[in-house]
């Protein structure tokens, strides 16, 4: 026991994941200090869920049980918890655990998920992370005892992609499966990631309702321009201005807080001073908003204080399961005639077309939209990702891969958050749809400019060339070249 207590907490395994419904959730290794939250979690489980997990309904679960369960050595015993924000504090809503059996290369695995969070794919995500850790610790096989009536858990095992062997005896399945990452397993993992990403981005690119927090009557302000752009371009859904100092904005009834809006909100666009963005984002989470676009600047691009502010914003969005575009961005556009969304402060609304565009720079985004409009290039969707606290090119490439309205993908990049993942996704997408990129920040001056825009550290030119070549991305040097190539690819069949 003493060795387990002293085990160093493996923070490298902390990760946020997308669920089937498009929401996000934090998975992290369990801690010895989680005992009270573990008890609260078990007490919230229904009698049915307790029975399926423990094969009986425990009469009483005490502090000693909690200490025993929350004390692991992170090698022979390991547990992940899924954590969400509830009423200003974080709760555990699911646990996945393994412990090594006497046979050194095998471990028994078990899961418990709070009733309200079942059916979202949390069990599958816990399985993936536990299997990754187990492989690192020389475990090759998982085993589990599952009640025959626990159909959900059996479905998780069968659908994951592993080769399952099961024996039924006295109403209990003994399940055994090797956890190697076979081609089938990797294909299943990629497919789940694509589906979750598509679902999560619908609230941003195809929202049914929008709240503009910071909508203003002051001419020329970002809050006024953005609300005006949404209204003037004929957004097909419902839009609510939020401003505690105005009764109405552009003749639309305003609300003092998003919590005062009577309807459900898919997307909240935040245009308030950086100091109060976190408070507003938390209110959005409590309202049940699905996604945020944070236009406000004053975050990572402004140094250490801004970086801390951005980290807090990201944690709030994650705690409430919301996706986040930005901060320090110019928003998103979807020219689909059924949506007609111009959620930016750009007065230019491009014609509908088959070219999708991502820009890491808001300033360049304005230039790009104006240039595309001048040469009559049609856009399907446009997203300015800003500081990429959450949503990045990796997410949008997967969205555009499946988007029937998009034929060509254009990227204005200043840096890569996760080059390995970017390369893997881009290589797959570019085999179906051409990707053309302008990479800025390749000179010392360019690197400084990129950092001042979005707080990004520009990737070296040589490394970018290698990555683009490996991923099948067409690299160009200027915006003019970008649209020259886009014009060719969007109007001509591939040779």
PAVOTOR-607822 format. One record per residue (C-alpha): residue in three letters; x, y negated, z. Coordinates in nm, 3 decimals, padded with zeros to 5 digits. Layout:
# PAVOTOR-607822
(ALA, (X, Y, Z)),
...
# end
This chain:
# PAVOTOR-607822
(UNK, (00.000, 00.000, 00.000)),
(UNK, (00.280, -00.242, 00.086)),
(UNK, (00.433, -00.204, -00.261)),
(UNK, (00.096, -00.282, -00.422)),
(UNK, (00.045, -00.595, -00.214)),
(UNK, (00.386, -00.728, -00.322)),
(UNK, (00.326, -00.662, -00.692)),
(UNK, (00.373, -00.979, -00.898)),
(UNK, (00.056, -01.111, -01.060)),
(UNK, (00.085, -01.055, -01.440)),
(UNK, (-00.049, -01.389, -01.566)),
(UNK, (00.052, -01.297, -01.923)),
(UNK, (-00.259, -01.077, -01.939)),
(UNK, (-00.500, -01.366, -01.878)),
(UNK, (-00.700, -01.422, -02.196)),
(UNK, (-01.029, -01.563, -02.316)),
(UNK, (-01.234, -01.352, -02.554)),
(UNK, (-01.535, -01.402, -02.781)),
(UNK, (-01.844, -01.196, -02.713)),
(UNK, (-02.110, -01.067, -02.953)),
(UNK, (-02.339, -01.363, -02.887)),
(UNK, (-02.062, -01.612, -02.974)),
(UNK, (-01.993, -01.720, -02.616)),
(UNK, (-01.648, -01.711, -02.458)),
(UNK, (-01.543, -01.549, -02.133)),
(UNK, (-01.219, -01.532, -01.934)),
(UNK, (-01.064, -01.192, -01.866)),
(UNK, (-00.785, -01.180, -01.608)),
(UNK, (-00.615, -00.925, -01.384)),
(UNK, (-00.779, -00.879, -01.047)),
(UNK, (-00.616, -01.042, -00.742)),
(UNK, (-00.599, -00.943, -00.377)),
(UNK, (-00.776, -01.272, -00.302)),
(UNK, (-01.081, -01.162, -00.506)),
(UNK, (-01.223, -00.953, -00.222)),
(UNK, (-01.515, -01.182, -00.135)),
(UNK, (-01.605, -01.238, -00.500)),
(UNK, (-01.587, -00.861, -00.557)),
(UNK, (-01.832, -00.811, -00.269)),
(UNK, (-02.064, -01.079, -00.408)),
(UNK, (-02.044, -00.911, -00.750)),
(UNK, (-02.136, -00.567, -00.616)),
(UNK, (-02.423, -00.710, -00.409)),
(UNK, (-02.571, -00.876, -00.721)),
(UNK, (-02.579, -00.549, -00.915)),
(UNK, (-02.922, -00.387, -00.946)),
(UNK, (-02.984, -00.047, -00.787)),
(UNK, (-02.988, 00.105, -01.136)),
(UNK, (-02.648, -00.043, -01.231)),
(UNK, (-02.495, 00.066, -00.899)),
(UNK, (-02.625, 00.418, -00.956)),
(UNK, (-02.483, 00.438, -01.309)),
(UNK, (-02.145, 00.304, -01.194)),
(UNK, (-02.098, 00.493, -00.866)),
(UNK, (-02.328, 00.794, -00.943)),
(UNK, (-02.520, 00.703, -00.629)),
(UNK, (-02.646, 00.384, -00.462)),
(UNK, (-02.400, 00.288, -00.187)),
(UNK, (-02.578, 00.212, 00.140)),
(UNK, (-02.327, -00.050, 00.238)),
(UNK, (-02.014, -00.193, 00.080)),
(UNK, (-01.776, -00.361, 00.323)),
(UNK, (-01.458, -00.562, 00.343)),
(UNK, (-01.237, -00.252, 00.351)),
(UNK, (-01.388, -00.130, 00.022)),
(UNK, (-01.325, -00.471, -00.132)),
(UNK, (-00.962, -00.483, -00.015)),
(UNK, (-00.899, -00.133, -00.147)),
(UNK, (-01.053, -00.212, -00.484)),
(UNK, (-00.878, -00.550, -00.527)),
(UNK, (-00.534, -00.419, -00.430)),
(UNK, (-00.354, -00.287, -00.738)),
(UNK, (00.008, -00.248, -00.844)),
(UNK, (-00.059, -00.355, -01.208)),
(UNK, (00.115, -00.039, -01.335)),
(UNK, (-00.046, 00.277, -01.198)),
(UNK, (-00.362, 00.093, -01.101)),
(UNK, (-00.493, -00.206, -01.295)),
(UNK, (-00.820, -00.395, -01.309)),
(UNK, (-00.950, -00.680, -01.525)),
(UNK, (-01.232, -00.908, -01.412)),
(UNK, (-01.456, -01.116, -01.637)),
(UNK, (-01.511, -01.460, -01.488)),
(UNK, (-01.771, -01.730, -01.557)),
(UNK, (-01.865, -02.067, -01.410)),
(UNK, (-02.186, -02.068, -01.205)),
(UNK, (-02.312, -02.372, -01.016)),
(UNK, (-01.970, -02.538, -00.983)),
(UNK, (-01.784, -02.220, -00.882)),
(UNK, (-01.642, -01.917, -01.059)),
(UNK, (-01.803, -01.574, -01.028)),
(UNK, (-01.694, -01.226, -01.131)),
(UNK, (-01.954, -01.075, -01.366)),
(UNK, (-01.773, -00.760, -01.485)),
(UNK, (-01.483, -00.535, -01.389)),
(UNK, (-01.286, -00.276, -01.585)),
(UNK, (-01.033, -00.060, -01.403)),
(UNK, (-00.796, 00.229, -01.458)),
(UNK, (-00.584, 00.438, -01.222)),
(UNK, (-00.320, 00.684, -01.326)),
(UNK, (-00.404, 01.051, -01.269)),
(UNK, (-00.154, 01.311, -01.141)),
(UNK, (-00.091, 01.387, -01.506)),
(UNK, (00.142, 01.090, -01.560)),
(UNK, (00.026, 00.998, -01.909)),
(UNK, (-00.347, 00.999, -01.835)),
(UNK, (-00.564, 00.752, -01.644)),
(UNK, (-00.926, 00.743, -01.532)),
(UNK, (-01.116, 00.437, -01.650)),
(UNK, (-01.438, 00.282, -01.520)),
(UNK, (-01.651, -00.028, -01.582)),
(UNK, (-01.921, -00.227, -01.405)),
(UNK, (-02.108, -00.521, -01.560)),
(UNK, (-02.359, -00.749, -01.392)),
(UNK, (-02.710, -00.688, -01.529)),
(UNK, (-02.755, -01.034, -01.686)),
(UNK, (-02.430, -00.993, -01.883)),
(UNK, (-02.488, -00.643, -02.020)),
(UNK, (-02.522, -00.600, -02.396)),
(UNK, (-02.283, -00.887, -02.479)),
(UNK, (-01.983, -00.668, -02.558)),
(UNK, (-01.793, -00.732, -02.234)),
(UNK, (-01.734, -00.360, -02.176)),
(UNK, (-01.574, -00.326, -02.520)),
(UNK, (-01.345, -00.625, -02.455)),
(UNK, (-01.244, -00.484, -02.116)),
(UNK, (-01.166, -00.152, -02.285)),
(UNK, (-00.938, -00.319, -02.541)),
(UNK, (-00.739, -00.508, -02.277)),
(UNK, (-00.710, -00.209, -02.042)),
(UNK, (-00.588, 00.008, -02.328)),
(UNK, (-00.324, -00.253, -02.421)),
(UNK, (-00.193, -00.264, -02.063)),
(UNK, (-00.204, 00.115, -02.027)),
(UNK, (00.004, 00.166, -02.343)),
(UNK, (00.264, -00.076, -02.205)),
(UNK, (00.280, 00.142, -01.891)),
(UNK, (00.328, 00.471, -02.081)),
(UNK, (-00.032, 00.591, -02.049)),
(UNK, (-00.158, 00.764, -02.363)),
(UNK, (-00.503, 00.896, -02.266)),
(UNK, (-00.810, 00.765, -02.086)),
(UNK, (-01.063, 00.984, -01.905)),
(UNK, (-01.402, 00.899, -01.753)),
(UNK, (-01.699, 01.063, -01.586)),
(UNK, (-02.024, 00.917, -01.717)),
(UNK, (-02.380, 01.007, -01.622)),
(UNK, (-02.564, 01.150, -01.925)),
(UNK, (-02.833, 00.883, -01.886)),
(UNK, (-02.576, 00.602, -01.906)),
(UNK, (-02.625, 00.557, -02.280)),
(UNK, (-02.470, 00.208, -02.293)),
(UNK, (-02.137, 00.327, -02.152)),
(UNK, (-02.128, 00.628, -02.383)),
(UNK, (-02.197, 00.394, -02.677)),
(UNK, (-01.898, 00.178, -02.577)),
(UNK, (-01.673, 00.484, -02.581)),
(UNK, (-01.810, 00.624, -02.909)),
(UNK, (-01.819, 00.295, -03.102)),
(UNK, (-01.476, 00.167, -03.005)),
(UNK, (-01.287, 00.368, -03.266)),
(UNK, (-01.103, 00.618, -03.047)),
(UNK, (-01.144, 00.993, -03.106)),
(UNK, (-01.375, 01.100, -02.821)),
(UNK, (-01.395, 01.447, -02.666)),
(UNK, (-01.679, 01.497, -02.419)),
(UNK, (-01.807, 01.789, -02.209)),
(UNK, (-02.147, 01.780, -02.039)),
(UNK, (-02.182, 01.955, -01.705)),
(UNK, (-02.450, 01.904, -01.438)),
(UNK, (-02.574, 01.584, -01.603)),
(UNK, (-02.227, 01.425, -01.623)),
(UNK, (-02.011, 01.377, -01.932)),
(UNK, (-01.638, 01.417, -01.881)),
(UNK, (-01.495, 01.200, -02.158)),
(UNK, (-01.135, 01.213, -02.282)),
(UNK, (-00.974, 01.009, -02.559)),
(UNK, (-00.624, 00.909, -02.673)),
(UNK, (-00.580, 00.529, -02.677)),
(UNK, (-00.333, 00.496, -02.964)),
(UNK, (-00.400, 00.197, -03.196)),
(UNK, (-00.482, 00.395, -03.506)),
(UNK, (-00.579, 00.234, -03.835)),
(UNK, (-00.947, 00.302, -03.751)),
(UNK, (-00.913, 00.138, -03.408)),
(UNK, (-00.747, -00.173, -03.556)),
(UNK, (-01.013, -00.200, -03.826)),
(UNK, (-01.291, -00.181, -03.565)),
(UNK, (-01.118, -00.446, -03.349)),
(UNK, (-01.083, -00.683, -03.646)),
(UNK, (-01.447, -00.635, -03.744)),
(UNK, (-01.567, -00.713, -03.390)),
(UNK, (-01.350, -01.026, -03.384)),
(UNK, (-01.494, -01.145, -03.719)),
(UNK, (-01.855, -01.095, -03.608)),
(UNK, (-01.802, -01.278, -03.277)),
(UNK, (-01.621, -01.565, -03.450)),
(UNK, (-01.896, -01.608, -03.711)),
(UNK, (-02.165, -01.612, -03.443)),
(UNK, (-01.978, -01.865, -03.229)),
(UNK, (-01.920, -02.110, -03.518)),
(UNK, (-02.284, -02.119, -03.629)),
(UNK, (-02.366, -02.356, -03.344)),
(UNK, (-02.104, -02.596, -03.482)),
(UNK, (-02.162, -02.574, -03.857)),
(UNK, (-02.532, -02.481, -03.863)),
(UNK, (-02.680, -02.627, -03.543)),
(UNK, (-03.054, -02.663, -03.497)),
(UNK, (-03.019, -02.936, -03.233)),
(UNK, (-02.747, -03.189, -03.151)),
(UNK, (-02.687, -03.422, -02.859)),
(UNK, (-02.456, -03.719, -02.925)),
(UNK, (-02.318, -03.816, -02.584)),
(UNK, (-02.192, -04.171, -02.615)),
(UNK, (-02.424, -04.268, -02.901)),
(UNK, (-02.411, -04.646, -02.908)),
(UNK, (-02.593, -04.951, -03.042)),
(UNK, (-02.266, -05.146, -03.066)),
(UNK, (-02.188, -05.199, -03.434)),
(UNK, (-01.857, -05.054, -03.547)),
(UNK, (-01.807, -04.833, -03.241)),
(UNK, (-01.732, -04.463, -03.296)),
(UNK, (-02.048, -04.371, -03.103)),
(UNK, (-02.258, -04.589, -03.334)),
(UNK, (-02.090, -04.471, -03.657)),
(UNK, (-02.119, -04.104, -03.568)),
(UNK, (-02.486, -04.120, -03.475)),
(UNK, (-02.555, -04.323, -03.788)),
(UNK, (-02.379, -04.065, -04.009)),
(UNK, (-02.592, -03.783, -03.867)),
(UNK, (-02.913, -03.981, -03.917)),
(UNK, (-02.843, -04.130, -04.260)),
(UNK, (-02.741, -03.803, -04.423)),
(UNK, (-03.067, -03.632, -04.334)),
(UNK, (-02.965, -03.371, -04.075)),
(UNK, (-03.228, -03.097, -04.088)),
(UNK, (-03.242, -03.036, -03.714)),
(UNK, (-03.320, -03.243, -03.405)),
(UNK, (-03.077, -03.506, -03.276)),
(UNK, (-03.077, -03.665, -02.931)),
(UNK, (-02.874, -03.977, -02.841)),
(UNK, (-02.739, -03.977, -02.484)),
(UNK, (-02.659, -04.316, -02.333)),
(UNK, (-02.745, -04.420, -01.975)),
(UNK, (-02.745, -04.788, -02.076)),
(UNK, (-02.985, -04.772, -02.371)),
(UNK, (-03.354, -04.688, -02.407)),
(UNK, (-03.310, -04.605, -02.776)),
(UNK, (-03.039, -04.582, -03.043)),
(UNK, (-03.141, -04.647, -03.405)),
(UNK, (-03.505, -04.627, -03.294)),
(UNK, (-03.453, -04.278, -03.143)),
(UNK, (-03.535, -04.233, -02.774)),
(UNK, (-03.213, -04.210, -02.571)),
(UNK, (-03.156, -04.004, -02.256)),
(UNK, (-02.935, -04.103, -01.961)),
(UNK, (-02.780, -03.754, -01.941)),
(UNK, (-02.786, -03.434, -02.142)),
(UNK, (-02.951, -03.275, -01.839)),
(UNK, (-03.255, -03.501, -01.901)),
(UNK, (-03.315, -03.374, -02.257)),
(UNK, (-03.623, -03.148, -02.257)),
(UNK, (-03.520, -02.909, -02.539)),
(UNK, (-03.238, -02.661, -02.595)),
(UNK, (-02.911, -02.793, -02.741)),
(UNK, (-02.686, -02.597, -02.978)),
(UNK, (-02.413, -02.860, -03.020)),
(UNK, (-02.301, -03.155, -02.809)),
(UNK, (-02.078, -03.420, -02.966)),
(UNK, (-01.887, -03.614, -02.699)),
(UNK, (-01.777, -03.973, -02.767)),
(UNK, (-01.700, -04.113, -02.421)),
(UNK, (-01.378, -04.232, -02.247)),
(UNK, (-01.135, -03.946, -02.181)),
(UNK, (-01.165, -03.993, -01.803)),
(UNK, (-01.528, -03.881, -01.799)),
(UNK, (-01.518, -03.614, -02.073)),
(UNK, (-01.472, -03.333, -01.818)),
(UNK, (-01.779, -03.443, -01.618)),
(UNK, (-01.988, -03.463, -01.935)),
(UNK, (-01.862, -03.124, -02.058)),
(UNK, (-01.958, -02.963, -01.727)),
(UNK, (-02.310, -03.109, -01.758)),
(UNK, (-02.327, -02.959, -02.110)),
(UNK, (-02.235, -02.620, -01.967)),
(UNK, (-02.502, -02.647, -01.701)),
(UNK, (-02.753, -02.739, -01.972)),
(UNK, (-02.667, -02.422, -02.166)),
(UNK, (-02.508, -02.594, -02.467)),
(UNK, (-02.340, -02.346, -02.702)),
(UNK, (-02.058, -02.561, -02.842)),
(UNK, (-01.881, -02.898, -02.806)),
(UNK, (-01.712, -03.134, -03.048)),
(UNK, (-01.498, -03.377, -02.847)),
(UNK, (-01.417, -03.684, -03.058)),
(UNK, (-01.255, -03.874, -02.769)),
(UNK, (-00.878, -03.915, -02.761)),
(UNK, (-00.651, -03.952, -02.456)),
(UNK, (-00.550, -03.588, -02.416)),
(UNK, (-00.242, -03.381, -02.506)),
(UNK, (-00.129, -03.639, -02.762)),
(UNK, (-00.083, -03.891, -02.477)),
(UNK, (00.169, -03.697, -02.267)),
(UNK, (00.163, -03.499, -01.942)),
(UNK, (-00.144, -03.665, -01.787)),
(UNK, (-00.342, -03.615, -02.107)),
(UNK, (-00.225, -03.253, -02.132)),
(UNK, (-00.355, -03.184, -01.780)),
(UNK, (-00.685, -03.347, -01.873)),
(UNK, (-00.708, -03.129, -02.185)),
(UNK, (-00.634, -02.811, -01.988)),
(UNK, (-00.914, -02.897, -01.747)),
(UNK, (-01.154, -02.959, -02.038)),
(UNK, (-01.063, -02.625, -02.194)),
(UNK, (-01.118, -02.445, -01.862)),
(UNK, (-01.460, -02.606, -01.819)),
(UNK, (-01.568, -02.507, -02.171)),
(UNK, (-01.438, -02.153, -02.118)),
(UNK, (-01.602, -02.122, -01.776)),
(UNK, (-01.940, -02.202, -01.931)),
(UNK, (-01.878, -01.986, -02.240)),
(UNK, (-01.884, -02.284, -02.480)),
(UNK, (-01.675, -02.314, -02.795)),
(UNK, (-01.479, -02.638, -02.834)),
(UNK, (-01.365, -02.839, -03.137)),
(UNK, (-01.099, -03.098, -03.051)),
(UNK, (-01.045, -03.302, -02.848)),
(UNK, (-00.910, -03.599, -03.047)),
(UNK, (-01.082, -03.498, -03.370)),
(UNK, (-01.326, -03.652, -03.621)),
(UNK, (-01.588, -03.377, -03.625)),
(UNK, (-01.746, -03.147, -03.884)),
(UNK, (-01.946, -03.158, -04.208)),
(UNK, (-02.172, -02.899, -04.371)),
(UNK, (-02.316, -03.003, -04.709)),
(UNK, (-02.555, -02.705, -04.732)),
(UNK, (-02.889, -02.855, -04.841)),
(UNK, (-03.060, -02.661, -04.562)),
(UNK, (-02.832, -02.825, -04.298)),
(UNK, (-02.706, -03.164, -04.425)),
(UNK, (-02.471, -03.220, -04.134)),
(UNK, (-02.228, -03.512, -04.120)),
(UNK, (-02.113, -03.491, -03.759)),
(UNK, (-01.818, -03.727, -03.817)),
(UNK, (-01.760, -04.101, -03.816)),
(UNK, (-01.676, -04.093, -04.188)),
(UNK, (-01.914, -04.298, -04.405)),
(UNK, (-01.816, -04.070, -04.695)),
(UNK, (-02.046, -03.768, -04.727)),
(UNK, (-01.898, -03.553, -05.007)),
(UNK, (-02.112, -03.379, -05.269)),
(UNK, (-02.203, -03.014, -05.214)),
(UNK, (-01.946, -02.774, -05.358)),
(UNK, (-01.747, -02.455, -05.303)),
(UNK, (-01.430, -02.593, -05.140)),
(UNK, (-01.384, -02.570, -04.760)),
(UNK, (-01.140, -02.802, -04.586)),
(UNK, (-00.963, -02.800, -04.247)),
(UNK, (-00.757, -03.093, -04.124)),
(UNK, (-00.551, -03.109, -03.807)),
(UNK, (-00.527, -03.488, -03.841)),
(UNK, (-00.834, -03.708, -03.804)),
(UNK, (-00.671, -03.994, -03.993)),
(UNK, (-00.584, -03.764, -04.283)),
(UNK, (-00.936, -03.624, -04.268)),
(UNK, (-01.078, -03.966, -04.357)),
(UNK, (-00.830, -04.001, -04.646)),
(UNK, (-00.908, -03.650, -04.771)),
(UNK, (-01.285, -03.700, -04.772)),
(UNK, (-01.253, -04.029, -04.958)),
(UNK, (-01.012, -03.878, -05.213)),
(UNK, (-01.237, -03.575, -05.270)),
(UNK, (-01.535, -03.805, -05.320)),
(UNK, (-01.346, -04.027, -05.569)),
(UNK, (-01.256, -03.732, -05.793)),
(UNK, (-01.597, -03.568, -05.740)),
(UNK, (-01.473, -03.248, -05.571)),
(UNK, (-01.762, -03.075, -05.393)),
(UNK, (-01.713, -02.960, -05.032)),
(UNK, (-01.891, -02.671, -04.863)),
(UNK, (-01.775, -02.743, -04.508)),
(UNK, (-01.514, -02.970, -04.350)),
(UNK, (-01.373, -02.944, -03.996)),
(UNK, (-01.124, -03.170, -03.822)),
(UNK, (-00.980, -02.957, -03.539)),
(UNK, (-00.771, -03.223, -03.360)),
(UNK, (-00.572, -03.088, -03.066)),
(UNK, (-00.711, -02.734, -03.108)),
(UNK, (-00.780, -02.673, -02.741)),
(UNK, (-00.997, -02.383, -02.860)),
(UNK, (-01.108, -02.363, -03.225)),
(UNK, (-00.823, -02.348, -03.476)),
(UNK, (-00.750, -02.245, -03.833)),
(UNK, (-00.762, -01.879, -03.724)),
(UNK, (-01.132, -01.909, -03.639)),
(UNK, (-01.226, -02.107, -03.948)),
(UNK, (-01.040, -01.879, -04.189)),
(UNK, (-01.253, -01.590, -04.060)),
(UNK, (-01.569, -01.797, -04.098)),
(UNK, (-01.486, -01.902, -04.455)),
(UNK, (-01.386, -01.546, -04.545)),
(UNK, (-01.752, -01.447, -04.502)),
(UNK, (-01.912, -01.777, -04.613)),
(UNK, (-02.085, -01.729, -04.952)),
(UNK, (-02.077, -02.107, -05.014)),
(UNK, (-01.695, -02.117, -04.999)),
(UNK, (-01.475, -02.013, -05.291)),
(UNK, (-01.150, -02.201, -05.212)),
(UNK, (-00.998, -02.289, -04.872)),
(UNK, (-00.783, -02.601, -04.825)),
(UNK, (-00.570, -02.665, -04.516)),
(UNK, (-00.390, -02.976, -04.391)),
(UNK, (-00.163, -02.837, -04.119)),
(UNK, (00.081, -02.991, -03.875)),
(UNK, (00.166, -02.680, -03.671)),
(UNK, (00.061, -02.320, -03.598)),
(UNK, (-00.072, -02.221, -03.258)),
(UNK, (-00.019, -01.847, -03.301)),
(UNK, (00.181, -01.786, -03.622)),
(UNK, (00.156, -01.407, -03.598)),
(UNK, (-00.225, -01.411, -03.574)),
(UNK, (-00.251, -01.686, -03.837)),
(UNK, (-00.039, -01.480, -04.078)),
(UNK, (-00.241, -01.163, -04.018)),
(UNK, (-00.576, -01.333, -04.076)),
(UNK, (-00.458, -01.548, -04.370)),
(UNK, (-00.308, -01.245, -04.545)),
(UNK, (-00.643, -01.068, -04.530)),
(UNK, (-00.847, -01.373, -04.633)),
(UNK, (-00.615, -01.479, -04.919)),
(UNK, (-00.667, -01.142, -05.088)),
(UNK, (-01.033, -01.245, -05.136)),
(UNK, (-01.027, -01.625, -05.154)),
(UNK, (-00.733, -01.854, -05.245)),
(UNK, (-00.589, -02.061, -04.959)),
(UNK, (-00.401, -02.380, -05.046)),
(UNK, (-00.209, -02.573, -04.780)),
(UNK, (-00.026, -02.898, -04.725)),
(UNK, (00.214, -02.864, -04.434)),
(UNK, (00.317, -03.195, -04.276)),
(UNK, (00.579, -03.256, -04.009)),
(UNK, (00.860, -03.090, -04.205)),
(UNK, (01.099, -03.382, -04.144)),
(UNK, (01.202, -03.533, -03.806)),
(UNK, (00.983, -03.836, -03.877)),
(UNK, (00.696, -03.609, -03.980)),
(UNK, (00.732, -03.407, -03.661)),
(UNK, (00.706, -03.722, -03.451)),
(UNK, (00.399, -03.833, -03.645)),
(UNK, (00.232, -03.492, -03.602)),
(UNK, (00.296, -03.501, -03.228)),
(UNK, (00.145, -03.849, -03.197)),
(UNK, (-00.168, -03.739, -03.388)),
(UNK, (-00.258, -03.420, -03.205)),
(UNK, (00.016, -03.340, -02.955)),
(UNK, (00.136, -03.065, -03.191)),
(UNK, (00.493, -02.951, -03.224)),
(UNK, (00.556, -02.920, -03.595)),
(UNK, (00.686, -02.588, -03.726)),
(UNK, (01.013, -02.590, -03.921)),
(UNK, (00.989, -02.612, -04.300)),
(UNK, (01.178, -02.287, -04.360)),
(UNK, (00.959, -02.094, -04.114)),
(UNK, (00.647, -02.238, -04.275)),
(UNK, (00.762, -02.132, -04.622)),
(UNK, (00.826, -01.776, -04.503)),
(UNK, (00.490, -01.758, -04.327)),
(UNK, (00.298, -01.898, -04.625)),
(UNK, (00.471, -01.662, -04.867)),
(UNK, (00.401, -01.360, -04.646)),
(UNK, (00.035, -01.462, -04.601)),
(UNK, (-00.027, -01.532, -04.970)),
(UNK, (-00.093, -01.903, -04.917)),
(UNK, (-00.028, -02.149, -05.201)),
(UNK, (00.181, -02.435, -05.064)),
(UNK, (00.173, -02.783, -05.217)),
(UNK, (00.350, -03.104, -05.116)),
(UNK, (00.086, -03.377, -05.144)),
(UNK, (-00.286, -03.436, -05.115)),
(UNK, (-00.296, -03.506, -05.490)),
(UNK, (-00.142, -03.165, -05.564)),
(UNK, (-00.379, -03.004, -05.315)),
(UNK, (-00.683, -03.126, -05.506)),
(UNK, (-00.527, -03.054, -05.845)),
(UNK, (-00.492, -02.690, -05.744)),
(UNK, (-00.837, -02.692, -05.578)),
(UNK, (-00.997, -02.825, -05.898)),
(UNK, (-00.841, -02.544, -06.099)),
(UNK, (-00.931, -02.268, -05.853)),
(UNK, (-01.286, -02.388, -05.783)),
(UNK, (-01.383, -02.422, -06.151)),
(UNK, (-01.196, -02.139, -06.321)),
(UNK, (-01.207, -01.761, -06.270)),
(UNK, (-00.886, -01.606, -06.139)),
(UNK, (-00.671, -01.470, -06.426)),
# end
